[in-house]
């Protein structure tokens, strides 16, 4: 009886650790991507420049704000 209980407890602890670790790593990854998006100011300038435009700083900041707002809205929509 004690052996069966010990094995069950080990399996439960293993599963709980796996799910908590997965949840924590997803949360950290989402936070990291929200704080440091993969699309930065230089990439936006390059993208606008490739379309034949000379972007002003205001336009670049506006595009970055729109991207961050869209990402935040998508994140809250999933919850």
C-alpha positions in Angstrom: 0.0 0.0 0.0 2.8 2.5 0.9 4.6 1.7 -2.3 1.5 2.4 -4.5 0.9 5.7 -2.6 4.5 6.7 -3.1 4.4 6.0 -6.8 1.1 7.9 -7.2 2.5 10.9 -5.3 5.6 10.9 -7.5 3.5 10.8 -10.7 1.2 13.6 -9.4 4.2 15.8 -8.4 5.9 15.2 -11.8 2.8 16.2 -13.7 2.2 19.2 -11.5 5.8 20.3 -12.0 5.5 19.9 -15.7 2.3 21.9 -16.0 3.6 24.7 -13.7 6.9 24.9 -15.6 5.1 25.1 -18.9 2.7 27.8 -17.6 5.5 29.9 -16.1 7.7 29.7 -19.2 4.8 30.7 -21.5 4.0 33.7 -19.2 7.7 34.8 -19.2 7.9 34.5 -23.0 4.8 36.6 -23.5 6.0 39.2 -21.1 9.4 39.3 -22.9 7.8 39.7 -26.3 5.5 42.4 -25.1 8.4 44.4 -23.5 10.8 43.8 -26.4 8.9 43.2 -29.6 10.8 41.6 -32.5 9.9 44.6 -34.7 12.0 47.6 -33.6 12.3 51.2 -34.8 15.1 50.4 -37.3 13.0 47.6 -38.9 10.0 49.9 -39.2 12.2 52.6 -40.8 13.6 50.1 -43.2 10.2 48.7 -44.1 8.8 52.2 -44.8 11.9 53.1 -46.7 11.5 50.1 -48.9 8.0 51.3 -49.8 9.6 54.5 -51.2 8.8 56.8 -48.2 11.0 58.8 -46.0 9.4 58.2 -42.6 9.4 60.9 -39.9 10.0 60.0 -36.3 6.4 60.6 -35.5 5.3 58.1 -38.1 7.7 55.5 -36.9 6.5 55.9 -33.3 2.9 55.8 -34.4 3.5 52.5 -36.2 5.2 51.0 -33.2 2.4 52.1 -30.9 -0.1 50.5 -33.3 1.8 47.2 -33.4 2.1 47.1 -29.5 -1.6 47.9 -29.1 -2.6 45.2 -31.6 -0.3 42.7 -29.8 -1.8 43.6 -26.4 -5.3 43.4 -27.7 -4.7 40.0 -29.2 -3.2 38.9 -25.8 -6.2 40.0 -23.8 -8.6 38.5 -26.4 -7.1 35.1 -25.9 -7.8 35.3 -22.1 
